[in-house]
Amino acid sequence: MTSSPPPHRVARALLSVHDKTGLVDLGRGLAALGVELVASGGTAEALRAAGLAVTEVAQLTGSPEMLGGRVKTLHPKVHGGILARRDLPAHREDLTTHGIAPIDLVVVNLYPFEATVARPGVTRAEAVEQIDIGGPSMIRSAAKNHADVGVVTDPGDYAAVLSELAREGGALTDATRRRLARKAFRRTAAYDAAIDAYLTGADEGEEGETFPSRLRVDLPRAALLRYGENPHQRAALYGGFLDAVDVLHGKELSFNNVVDVQAALALILDFAAAAPATAAILKHNTPCGVGSGTTPLEAYQRAFATDRESPFGGIIVVSRAFDLALAREVDEIFTEVLVAPDFDADALALLRKKKNRRLLRFRADRLDTAQADWKRIYGGVLVQEPDLAADDLEHARVVTKSTPSADERAALAFAWRVVKHVKSNAIVFGAKDRTLAIGGGATSRVDAVHAAREKAARSGTSLAGSVLASDAFFPFADGLETAVSAGAAAVVQPGGSTRDAEVIEAADRLGITMVFTGTRHFRH
């Protein structure tokens, strides 16, 4: 047996990959550096077909693949070669005694378990067969011994590894081996978590469970943010948010920007089917105006008319492409972020002239609106289903003697769709194509009515003949009476109060119409 190579120099590489992207180029690069290639069955075939000299794992171990491929790399000549510490004489002696050649680089990616269980109709047997055993074992062995062995689990790292080997005389630096080891352990952790999640979901799903008995989170860091909610707080963004939202212009997003954009997207997606355009203006994670119109400009103007003070420094989101007419209008005020499914070229050119304005394009097909809603608490998290209740009022129940007109029903549906996105206690005065006044985050429902009424008075907006949406029931008649005195002629609320009869009697006495939805929309 030849003597051990100099420390950290890659003389022998073991390759065993399911995803063969970039494999041949990697093999050629390693061979050009004088690295001996060892590979498992399918990987060896691909390398040999490219004209590369390769030793199969079965030749290395003297044992054939068996059990339909379930056992092929689980052997001392594989794991001994990976795990042996080069700095320990006893380990080197064991290698010599048992005829084990050191392995300096391990390149492994795993059976596609996650992709398999994501397929509709996949059986448990099919899923179990995609649980990789040898791959994670080799990855963990190499990552544990990263002082001597490099481990590569991502084809995206192949080029950088080859470049460093060429630059460092066939070696990988300590820093690179540590970085690759961390990435390897993250990969096996995520893989095991996916298996656990599938098996737990399959088993507990049979028992009617909605939530798994154990919650695991594995999200890549997408960006370091300038700071958190305040400058003295550090912050980062994790997960796939930026896969669905493209930053077309402006400074990096802040923590507050991301929170506000999330609220804006949730709102505008509830109006995705509204014809033909809807616009919303948000500030501090809550809407200050929403409007619909024949054009994005008309929709924005109706939203802006709700509250002409608050939009400064806020966010504008539209359901249709940002066109030049809208761009000219919003260019007159300072806005932090503009969000749309697209931007016309001339609109984009105009809006990019202000360097501090952020322009974001969202891709609705990549936004997972069904994902669970999480809220942090000390020591854990609260998890709930998202609030996806239908808001078209199709099944709302008229509880008063008078019934809403067609226009009132349209206005009630519009206001009800908006109030869902206002912080509780929430009140929205509206018309069929716009909000008129919004009161949110109040400690009592009557205070929310007063706040909305006062905003309308400051902006010179008449609430006469308006409709009103309340995110939860009126516990007393006073809130309803205040709303009617402000001009509301029709009300939509969930109902469910012990004093519903008293509130209905007040509505009949005041001559307005009221409908109950049976669905509450608290937003805390």
N, C-alpha and C positions, 0 to 999 in steps of 0.2 A: 504493500500500500504506500502511496506517495505521502510525503510529509505534508503537514497542515500548511495551508497558504498563509501569507502574512496577515496579521489582524485586519479584519474588515474588508479585505480584498475579496471580491466576488469571483470565485473560481467555478462554482457549481450552482445552477439554478434549477428549482423544481417548479414546473408549470402544470396547473390542473384547473382549467377554466371551463365553465359552461358557456358564458358569453365570450365568443372568440373575436370580438371587435379588437382590432389592432394587434392580435396575437402574432401574426406572421411578421409584421414589422418589428415587434419587440424581439421575437426569436432571432431575426436576422441581425438586429442591433447587438444583442448579447453575443451571438456567435462571432461577429466581427471583433468583439472585445476579447475573444478567447475564452468565453464562458461555456462550460459543458452544460448541455441541456438534458434534463430529465423530465419526462412528462407522463401523465396518465393516458389511458387508451385513446379517447377521442381527440385530446389535445395533441398527443404524439402523432396521430394520423394527419392532422392539419399541418403540423410542422414538417413532417416527412414529405407531404404532398408538395410543400413549397421548396423542397430540395435541401432541407436542413438535416444535419446529423443529430439524432436524438436517441436517448436511451429510455426505453419504456420502464415504468415503475415495476412492472412484473419481472423484468430482467434484473433490476436493482435488488428487489427483495427475494427473488427466487420463488415467489408465490404467485399463482395466477389470480386475476380478478375472479371473484366468486359471488354467489348469491345475487346474480343479475346485476352486478356492479355495486352492490351494497358494501362490499369489502374489497378495497384495492390499495389504499394508502395507509391503512391501520397496521403498521408494521414497525418494529424497532429500527430497521435500516432507514426508514423514513423519519420517524420522530426522534430517533437517536441522533441522526445527522443534523436535525434542526435544533434540538435542545442542548446539544453538547456545548458546554462553556469552554472556549478556547484557552482561557487563562488558568484552568484547573488541570494539573497533571493527571489526576485520577480520571477525569473525563476523557482526556486524550488517550490514556491507557485503555479505557473501556472501548473507545472507537477502534483502536488497533487490535485489541483482543477479539472483538466480534466482527471485524472486517467491515466497519461502517465508515462510509465517506462523508465528511462534513457537507452540509448544504448551507450555502451562504445567502441565497435569495429564494423566497417563496412567493410565487405569483398564483393567486387563487381567487376565483369568484364563485359564487354559490349557486346551487340549484334555484330556479326562479319560484320559490315558495310564494312570495307576496303576489306575483303576477298570476300564479295558478289559482290561489284562493279568491282573487278578484274577479275571476271569470264566472259569469252566471251559470248556475247549475253544476258547479264542480262538486264531485263526490268526496266524502271523507277519505276514501281509499286513494283517490288521485292526489289529494292534498298531502297525505302522509308520505306517499312515495317521493314527494318533492322536498322532504325534510332532509337536508344535507347533513351527513355525519362526519365523513372524512375531511371535507372542506373546512368547517369551523375548527376541527381538531388541529389541522395544519396551521391555520391562521393563528390560533391561540398559542400554539407552540412557538411559532416564529415571533409573534408579538411579545411573548414572555421573554424570549432570548434576544430581544432587540439590541442588546449590547454587541452581539456578533452577527445577527441575521437581519436582513431587510425583508419586509413583507409588503406586498402590493395587492390590494383588493379592488382597485378601481382602474379600469382601462384608461381613464383620464389622466392617470399619473405615469403612464408608460414613457411618454416622451421626456418628461422631466427626469425620470430615473435614468434613462439612457444618457441624457445630456450630462448628468452629474457623474455617472460612471466614467464617461469619456474624459471629463474635466479633471476628475480626482484620481486618475490612474487605475481605474477599475474598482474603486471603493465608493461606498456611500458614507457620508459624514454622520457623526453621532446625532446631530440635530435632525437630519433627514430620517434616520432609522427610528428615532423617538417619535417624530411626527407621523410616520407611516404606522407605527405600532398603535398610537392613539386612535388613528383612523380605523385600524383593523379591529380594535376592541369595540369601537362604536358600531362597526358593521355587524359583528357577531351579537352584540347586545340587541341591536335593532332586529336582527334576524330571529333571535330567540323570543323577543317580545312579540313579533308578528305571529310566531307559532303559538305562543301562549294565548294571544288575543283570539286567534282563530279557534283553537280548541275550547277555550273558555266560552266564546260566543256560541259555538256549535252546541256545547253541552248545556249551558245556561239558557240558550235560546229555546231548547226543547222544553225547558221548564217555565217559559214565558218571561224570563228576566229581560229588562230593558238595558240595564247597565252592567258591565262586567264587575266581578267581585274585587278586582284589582285594576287600578288605572296606571298605565305607564305612558310616559311622554318621551318621544325621541324626535326632536326637530333640529335641523341644521340652523346655525346662525346665518341669517341672511344679510345683516348689516349691523354695524355699530352706529348708534345714533348720537347726535351731538350732545344731547342730554335728555333727561326724562321730563316729567311734567314741569319741573323747575330746574334752573341751571345747576343747582348743587346736587342733582340726582343723576347718576350715570344710568345708561339705558342701552338696550340692544333689541333688534327685531329678529325673531326666530320663525321658521316655517316658510310656507310657499306664497305669502302675500304678494311678493314682487313677481311671481309667475303669472299673476292675473292682472297686475297693475303695472303699466309701463310709464316710467318717468321720462317725459319728452323734453322737459326743460326745467331749469331752476335749481336751487340749492337742494342738498340732500334733505330728505324728509325728517322731520322731528318726531319725537314720541307723540306729541299732541296732534301733529298732522295726521299720523297713521290712525289714531283713535277717531279723529273727526272724519277722515275719509271712509273708515269702516261704517260709521253712522250714516254718512251720505250714500254709500252704496246700498246699504240695507234699505234705506228709504226709497231710492230711485228704482230699485228692482221691484218694489211693490207697485210701481207705476209703469212697468215695462210694457204692458199691453195697452196702456192708455193712449188714445189717439188725439192728435198725432205727436205731441211733444209735451214733456213735463220738465220743469226746472225747480230746484230747491236750493235755498240758501241756508247754511248751517253755521252756528257759532257755538263753541264750547260743547260740541257733541249733541246739539239739539237743534231742530229746525226753527228758523225765525220767519220763514215764508216759503210757501209752495204754490206753484201755479201751473196750469195746463193751457195750451193754446195751439193755434194752427201752425205756428213756427216756434223754434227755440227762443227767439227774441220775445215774442208775445208771451210765451210761458214765463220767461225770466221777469219781464216787466210786471206781470201779475204777482209773481212771488215777491218781488222787491217792494211792491206797493203795500204789502202787509206790514213791513217794518223798515223804514228808510234809515234808521239809526244804526241798527245792529250789524248789517252786512259788512261794515268796514273791518277788514282783517279777517273775514270769514272764508267759507268755502262755498263754491257754486258747483252744483252737479246738474247735468242735463241728461235726458234719456235718449236724445238724438245727437247727431254730430254737431259740434260747435262750428257755426258758420261765421262769415265775416260780419254780418249785421249784429250778431250777438257779441262778437269779439269787440267791435267798436263801442258797444254799449257798456260792457263790463270794464273796458279799459279806462273808463272815467273814474272808477273807484279802486282803492287798494284792496286786493283780495290775496289771501295766502295761497290758495289752491283752486285750480279749475279742473273739474273732472268730467269726462265725457267718453262715450264709446268710440269716438273718433274726432279728429279736428280737420276741417278743410285746410288746404295748403295755404290759402291767403289769410285765413284766420290765425293759423299757427305762426306765420311770418309776423303778423302784427303783435300777437301776444308775447312772442319771444323777445320783444324789444325791452321789456322790463325784466332785468336779470333775477330779481328776488321772487318773482312769481313762479309758482310750480305748476306745471301742466301735466296732467295724468290721464292716460288712456286706459280704460278698464275693459276687460274681456269677460263678458257675462257668462260665456260658456265655461270659463275656468273658475268661476266663483262658486264654491260649495256652500249653498245657502242652508243645506240640511245638517251641517256639522254642529256638534254640541256646543252649547254656550257655557263658558267657564267663568267663575268668579272666585278670586283668591280670598281665602280667609286665613287667619293664623293657624298654622299647622296643616293646611290642606287646601282643597278647592271644593266649591260647589259646582255640580254639573247638572245641566238641564237640557231638555230638548229645545231647539229654537222655536220662537213664536212664529209659526207659519200658518196660523189660522186664517182661513179665507175671510176676506173683508169686503165682499161685494154686496152684503146685506140681503142676499137672496132669501135667506131663511130668518131674517129679522122679524120680530113679532110686533105688530102695532098694538099698543096697550091703551090708547086714548080713544075717545069718541070720534075725533077727527082723524083722517088719514092723510099721509103726505101726498102732495101733488107729484107729478113726474119730475119737475124741476127740483123740488125739495128732496125727493128720493135720490136724485143724482148728487145734490149737494151734500146730503147726509153720508153717502158712500164715499165722497171725496174727503170730507172731514174725518170720517172714521178711519180711513186708510192712513191719514197723517197722524192722528192722535196716538196711534200705536208707537210712533217714533219720538214722542215728546216725553220728557222725564215726568214721572208721577209726583204729585197729583197733576194731571194734564187736562187742559181744556182747549179746544179749537173751535173758534167761530169761523164759518166758511160759507162759500157759495159753490155753485156746481163746478167751477173751474179754478178756484183759488182759495187760499186761506185769507181770512180778514183780520184775525187777531189770535195770538197764541199765548196761553199762560201755562207754564210748566215748572216743576220742581217746588211747588208750594206745599206748605205743611197742612193745609186744609183745602178742600175742594172749592169752598166759597172764596178763599183767597186767590185760587187760580183763576176763578171767574173775574174777580175784581182786577187782577193783574192784566188779563187779556183786555178787559173793558177799558182800563186806563191807557194801555198801549194804543188801542184803536182811537181813543180821544186825542192822544198826542199827535197821531199821524193824520188826524182829520178823516178817519174812515168811519162811515156810518155802518152800524150793525143792524139797522132796521130791516126786518125780513130775512135775516140770516138764519143759518142752522147752527147747532152747537153739538160737538161730540165730546163726550167725557170718557176717559179711559176706564173708569170704574163707576160703580153705582153712586148715586147721590144718597148719602146717609140721612139727610134731612131735606125738607122742601126749600130751605133758604137758598141753597145754591141754585136751584132751578128758578126760583123767583127772581134772584139777582140776574140770571141769564136772560130771562124774559124781559125784565125791566131795561136791559141793555139793548133789546131788539130781537132776540132769538124767537123764531116762529116755529121751529121744529127741533127736536132733540133726539140724539141717538146715544144710548148708554147700555151697559151690559144688563142692568137689573140685578136682582139678587139680594137687596137690602131687606131687613125685617120691616122697614118702613116704606117699601115699594108702594103699598096701597095709598099711603099719605102723599107720596110724590106724584102718583098718577092722578089722585084727586086734585092736587094743585095744578097739574098740567091741564086738566079738563076745565077747572075753574078759570084759568088764565087764557083758555081758548087756543092752546097750541097742540101740535101733534107730537107724539113721542113713540119711539120704537125701542124695543129691547133686543139685543143681539145674543145674550146668553154667554158671551165671551168677554173676559176681562183682558186688558192690555197694559198691566203695570210694567213700567220700565224703571228699575231702580239703579 
